[in-house]
Amino acid sequence: MPKQNVDILLINGWLVAMDDQMNVYPDGAVAIKNDLIEAVGPSAEIEAAYQATTVIDCRDCIISPGLINAHTHAPMTLLRGLADDLRLDVWLYGYMMPVEREFVDHHFCYTGTLLACAEMIRSGITTFCDMYYNEAEIARATAEAGMRAILAQTILKFPSPDATNYDESLDYCRQFIEEWLGHPLIIPAVGPHAPYTATPDMLKSCVALATEFDVPLHIHVGETALEQENSRNQHNMTVVPWLDQYNLFQAKVIAAHCVHLGDTEMQTLRHYHTGIAHCPSSNLKLASGVARVQKMVNLGLHVGIGTDGPASNNDLDMFEETRLVAFLQKGIFNDPTLLPAKTAWTLATIEGARALHIDHLTGSLEAGKRADIAVISINATHQLPRFSHNPEAVYAQLVYATKATDVRDVIVDGKLLMRDRVLQTLNEQEIIKEARQVAKQIDTFLIAREGNILSKLLAISADFIPQETFEIQVKINVPESINLDTMLKETELETFRSSIREQYDTYFLFEDKEAGRLRFREDHVKTEQGELKDTFYRMTLMGPTSEKEFENSILLSRGRYTASAGHTLRFYREYFKPASEREVVKHRRRCHVAYQDTHFAINLDRLGDSETKDVYLEIKARTWSAKDALRKAELIGELLEKFGFKTESQFKIEYVDLIEQV
Amino acid sequence: MPKQNVDILLINGWLVAMDDQMNVYPDGAVAIKNDLIEAVGPSAEIEAAYQATTVIDCRDCIISPGLINAHTHAPMTLLRGLADDLRLDVWLYGYMMPVEREFVDHHFCYTGTLLACAEMIRSGITTFCDMYYNEAEIARATAEAGMRAILAQTILKFPSPDATNYDESLDYCRQFIEEWLGHPLIIPAVGPHAPYTATPDMLKSCVALATEFDVPLHIHVGETALEQENSRNQHNMTVVPWLDQYNLFQAKVIAAHCVHLGDTEMQTLRHYHTGIAHCPSSNLKLASGVARVQKMVNLGLHVGIGTDGPASNNDLDMFEETRLVAFLQKGIFNDPTLLPAKTAWTLATIEGARALHIDHLTGSLEAGKRADIAVISINATHQLPRFSHNPEAVYAQLVYATKATDVRDVIVDGKLLMRDRVLQTLNEQEIIKEARQVAKQIDTFLIAREGNILSKLLAISADFIPQETFEIQVKINVPESINLDTMLKETELETFRSSIREQYDTYFLFEDKEAGRLRFREDHVKTEQGELKDTFYRMTLMGPTSEKEFENSILLSRGRYTASAGHTLRFYREYFKPASEREVVKHRRRCHVAYQDTHFAINLDRLGDSETKDVYLEIKARTWSAKDALRKAELIGELLEKFGFKTESQFKIEYVDLIEQV
């Protein structure tokens, strides 16, 4: 019988088919014609039946289905190593979001994806599932690289780098789907970011869109314990049932992370054939926890493995992830037989394909599937020796002893993307040059920002406002018995507003005095009866002051900026990294008075804890005008006289400077 | 001023000194003369002051102190991938110990160490701390490779591959120390394996030996929760105080693992300046748990990082370990700011040196220390781009984005061991050839053993004995009301021993019928009053039978082997991996009787649980002789007649074959 012509023959390899029978051919071969696998079997049989122009000898190599990276944010390669070892909020709100807001555009997404594809091809990945912005640019880069991908356009309830609102995102997503649907490599998808960044209406629109085009829907689910806690508090249910209300799982869902799922939630996902993308490195590095992967596998859920974005990993190395999946299940759930190498390699390949709902296309080496293949050298010192007494040792070899850098050749859709570790479709040096260019701009931006507290504060505050430049203030140490209301009554001043406040101030001090000071104020407003009425949190940046002393008051001139503080004190501490801190706690009785048609705040402040109260009277005014400031300073002098205080008893420093350094 | 002559100049690198000031030189250089670092500083300064014959340009590289592998069993490279995903006891008693008993000799230790050194040099390791057998051979190989090492000769209370008792090991260890003490690279050490494999006397001798020569003492401490549990049960205290009783920590101790230490135990180790070798991969893979590293660091303990032996890891990759240390502390102890990259790299270098009590020699780049250096390329796709806004990003780059394969050059004691990824002191191909040879022998041994249940059983049983080849037995289904004692009395048979037993049998069945069956029997011996007197656990291998049926009995001829079962049923299940199992539970009244001067066992057996008891009378005898078997079969016939049973009521299969497959 004459030999059949095919395009590529891979021969003489240790072949793991990852098919239903888990066939392993110690001397195996694959015949590839066009984009498809024509045949898989022992080398002798395949070579007897087929001939090809390209014959690749895979001696001392494993032939495996290419790895499937079930969850990433590819362009974030450009943010690799930007900020590490930070708490999630500091990392996200302090670094990722401000930088993304500033830099994520078409060029960023295209360049970052090219860099990601180069790295992924090098480490044997043939398919990835992405969620980011400007997804059409990511598709363009991925198609150029020749990789297979499910690309989900991010949809958020709030403005994102590529849309001012979610209607815009949905429109863009529809356009993106229409443009790419039916492409041999790219499967467009809908990417509502997460339950906590979605509205019910937004979710329904996402499901409708995914259903209309029969494309996958990619979403983060149950990544942190906090997400579940908030969901229970806000919706009285955990995230999976909450999403289920809006029929989310009717779509072909790929749920990333799933670290914190209850048993019932797992059952729900199983019922709907939802795919899971487990991301062990990212879940550890961001301290989210360890997903119960063996449990999910036992339940029959399809679990794939993802690297997550390289900003939180910091690489796209599926070998590292796959090993970690096995290690963590054993070590954390206390049983070394959990998630053996064979299962781990299944998750990295065919189960990954199932999780992405594309196992009819890829994930195993079987005739009729697309030719997505990794040829992995097993001849490095760190992989030797080998034992053959256990036929399943090939999986242990792959999972426990092989590195991403051992991948030799990569084929996707029948096309060689890497041969002998040389990329065939991408100009790596050009990509790196371009990536360095983007990184340099980000670096310049961050260097400027990190050197300036105002810029740092602006980067994380939506409602930041500059305040009056001039502050006129005087403080006088007064007897504990003083009564502000009586005093004001006696002096017949018009009091038009008053309040009682407990104020907890934390000052961040920096080594560079010119940098100014930051004050985090927790302000409890109380009724006359002492009941808590309201609580405010404010950040105030006080620039360095130029003081001008008057006879009866201090006139301060400085830049002041204030914003509501949406984050915790801990957040600001970790974000600003002050050299030292000081705390000022005071009970304040505040009256706003009018004197000579001018407003003043008069505060009676009891400093410190209840045991050792020092009592001060403070008179204060603010203005934008230097001339007005002088006038107000005069008026404060008159007020002091009216109250009968001697000017020499006043003092000129601020409360924070009275306090010992913490 | 004329330039000073040195041997090697490393210039233009991003240098992390890991000294007390944590100096980082963005364009740094090192001058090396003989075995020592002559100077470290900015390239411009160093180049102005020194000239060398060998100048290595480290552009786009990080220059770091070489990595310190604080705990390994180097020759176990030869057992890499031998057995994975097994529970500790199956792995240890079923595979490691039988193979080590058979193969670990001088050649094994020498060859395995050469392979380990090749792998370690390739991944930037310059110093390692070992514990194994034939340590002088390990020293010979390490010195040839040119690596620095602390080499601890293993001492066990029971026989080991290199000694029949611990006196022999201690003698060998003394000899080894005397031979290698003062070597520029090798520091010999004493290695009592672990608290649970030591006697107090042995520990005292180890401490005395280590103290006499002022060499380190290396020991596994608190690796598993079980070790601590057993220690509390046996000694009424945890392992650290138990060891402290014998003044162990007076020596320069390096304690490996320390996964399960209480706070007080940590304080004790801190007090004695004990070094810790943390092995994250191994602790996960063997399901030991995660050590509280950040806590130990906070207490001021010196914690190094170890790969552990490549049989349980399965490699010697310190980059992987270092990343894992950071990941695990964050992910498991719920805080992403724990163990930041800077700390992780410290543990991998200078803290590793401190843990090994050799920080006066190595661990940092400082004038006067030995020149132990790794030059690490940072130009691979997976490491790009880079950001410079954060001066500590260099540590994140090393820990989170760099792989062992990025190491370019390695210098130990001033000598280049690798340059441009080519090993300078070792013939890698020769070593690999030799390693493959050893592996092949082990493979052959294991293939033979795995194919033969008897060999597998022999490998794990100390007291295995063959039993009589011929078994003559007959069973009769009898009424539930039967009373064996009355029956024997009436027939005037001499009864010389009787017992009551509850027997729980688990049969392992294999696909290959010729392989025979394995029976795990839990045998509860009771008094006439029903009180538990004794419990036996036995493994019995029953070879395939050739049956010969007699008129009144069945004559079985087969190989039978029995041994006391020292492991759990679970162990045997995981070790033998039966195709299926069957359980037989019975209540047995057994009488030994003499008839015609011949001994017979007569059993009255009630099968199954108490609800549905089938009652059988069984008459049994065994013999080595075929002729004697025939005679006993005749006598059994006579006995049956004597008891008044019809021969046609007898049946010919064994209980296990009555039972449905589990």
Contacts between the chains, C-beta under 8 A, distances in Angstrom:
chain1	res1	chain2	res2	distance
A	77	B	384	7.9
A	77	B	385	8.0
A	78	B	385	6.5
A	80	B	383	8.0
A	80	B	384	7.4
A	80	B	385	6.9
A	80	B	401	6.2
A	81	B	386	6.5
A	81	B	387	6.0
A	81	B	393	5.7
A	81	B	396	5.1
A	81	B	397	5.7
A	81	B	400	6.8
A	81	B	401	5.9
A	82	B	387	5.5
A	83	B	390	7.2
A	84	B	340	7.2
A	84	B	341	5.9
A	84	B	393	7.6
A	84	B	396	4.2
A	84	B	400	6.2
A	85	B	326	7.7
A	85	B	330	8.0
A	85	B	336	6.6
A	85	B	337	5.8
A	85	B	340	3.6
A	85	B	341	6.1
A	85	B	396	7.2
A	86	B	336	6.4
A	86	B	337	6.7
A	87	B	335	7.5
A	87	B	336	5.4
A	87	B	337	5.9
A	88	B	336	6.5
A	91	B	336	7.5
A	115	B	381	6.8
A	115	B	384	7.0
A	118	B	381	4.9
A	119	B	381	4.8
A	119	B	382	5.0
A	122	B	381	6.1
A	122	B	382	7.2
A	123	B	382	7.5
A	281	B	327	6.4
A	283	B	331	6.3
A	284	B	327	3.9
A	284	B	328	6.4
A	284	B	330	5.9
A	284	B	331	3.0
A	284	B	332	7.7
A	285	B	326	7.6
A	285	B	327	5.6
A	285	B	330	6.0
A	285	B	331	7.1
A	285	B	336	6.6
A	285	B	400	7.7
A	286	B	330	7.5
A	286	B	336	5.4
A	287	B	330	4.6
A	287	B	331	5.7
A	287	B	333	8.0
A	287	B	334	5.4
A	287	B	335	5.5
A	287	B	336	4.1
A	287	B	338	7.7
A	288	B	331	7.2
A	289	B	331	6.5
A	289	B	334	7.6
A	290	B	331	6.5
A	290	B	332	7.6
A	313	B	400	7.3
A	314	B	396	7.2
A	314	B	400	4.1
A	314	B	401	4.6
A	315	B	382	4.9
A	315	B	400	7.4
A	315	B	401	5.6
A	316	B	382	7.1
A	317	B	382	6.8
A	317	B	403	7.7
A	320	B	320	7.3
A	320	B	323	8.0
A	324	B	324	7.8
A	324	B	327	7.9
A	326	B	85	7.7
A	326	B	285	7.7
A	327	B	281	6.4
A	327	B	284	3.9
A	327	B	285	5.6
A	327	B	324	7.9
A	328	B	284	6.4
A	330	B	85	8.0
A	330	B	284	5.9
A	330	B	285	6.0
A	330	B	286	7.5
A	330	B	287	4.6
A	331	B	283	6.2
A	331	B	284	3.0
A	331	B	285	7.1
A	331	B	287	5.7
A	331	B	288	7.2
A	331	B	289	6.5
A	331	B	290	6.5
A	332	B	284	7.7
A	332	B	290	7.5
A	332	B	332	7.2
A	333	B	287	7.9
A	334	B	287	5.4
A	334	B	289	7.6
A	335	B	87	7.5
A	335	B	287	5.5
A	336	B	85	6.6
A	336	B	86	6.5
A	336	B	87	5.5
A	336	B	88	6.5
A	336	B	91	7.5
A	336	B	285	6.6
A	336	B	286	5.4
A	336	B	287	4.1
A	337	B	85	5.8
A	337	B	86	6.7
A	337	B	87	5.8
A	337	B	574	7.0
A	338	B	287	7.7
A	340	B	84	7.2
A	340	B	85	3.6
A	341	B	84	5.9
A	341	B	85	6.1
A	381	B	115	6.8
A	381	B	118	4.9
A	381	B	119	4.8
A	381	B	122	6.1
A	381	B	428	6.3
A	381	B	432	6.8
A	382	B	119	5.0
A	382	B	122	7.2
A	382	B	123	7.5
A	382	B	315	4.9
A	382	B	316	7.1
A	382	B	317	6.8
A	382	B	404	7.6
A	383	B	80	8.0
A	384	B	77	7.9
A	384	B	80	7.4
A	384	B	115	7.0
A	384	B	432	5.5
A	384	B	435	5.9
A	384	B	436	7.0
A	384	B	439	7.9
A	385	B	77	8.0
A	385	B	78	6.4
A	385	B	80	6.8
A	385	B	432	7.9
A	385	B	435	4.8
A	385	B	436	5.2
A	385	B	438	7.2
A	385	B	439	3.3
A	385	B	440	8.0
A	386	B	81	6.5
A	386	B	439	6.7
A	387	B	81	6.0
A	387	B	82	5.4
A	387	B	439	6.2
A	387	B	442	6.9
A	387	B	443	5.0
A	387	B	446	7.1
A	388	B	443	5.6
A	388	B	447	7.5
A	389	B	443	5.3
A	389	B	446	4.0
A	389	B	447	4.6
A	389	B	450	5.6
A	390	B	83	7.2
A	390	B	450	7.6
A	393	B	81	5.7
A	393	B	84	7.6
A	396	B	81	5.2
A	396	B	84	4.1
A	396	B	85	7.2
A	396	B	314	7.2
A	397	B	81	5.7
A	400	B	81	6.8
A	400	B	84	6.2
A	400	B	285	7.7
A	400	B	313	7.3
A	400	B	314	4.1
A	400	B	315	7.5
A	401	B	80	6.2
A	401	B	81	5.9
A	401	B	314	4.7
A	401	B	315	5.7
A	403	B	317	7.7
A	403	B	403	6.6
A	403	B	404	7.3
A	403	B	405	6.4
A	404	B	382	7.7
A	404	B	403	7.3
A	405	B	403	6.3
A	405	B	405	4.3
A	428	B	381	6.3
A	432	B	381	6.8
A	432	B	384	5.6
A	432	B	385	7.8
A	435	B	384	5.9
A	435	B	385	4.8
A	436	B	384	7.0
A	436	B	385	5.2
A	438	B	385	7.2
A	439	B	384	7.9
A	439	B	385	3.3
A	439	B	386	6.8
A	439	B	387	6.2
A	440	B	385	8.0
A	442	B	387	6.9
A	443	B	387	5.0
A	443	B	388	5.7
A	443	B	389	5.3
A	446	B	387	7.1
A	446	B	389	4.0
A	447	B	388	7.5
A	447	B	389	4.5
A	450	B	389	5.6
A	450	B	390	7.7
A	574	B	337	7.1
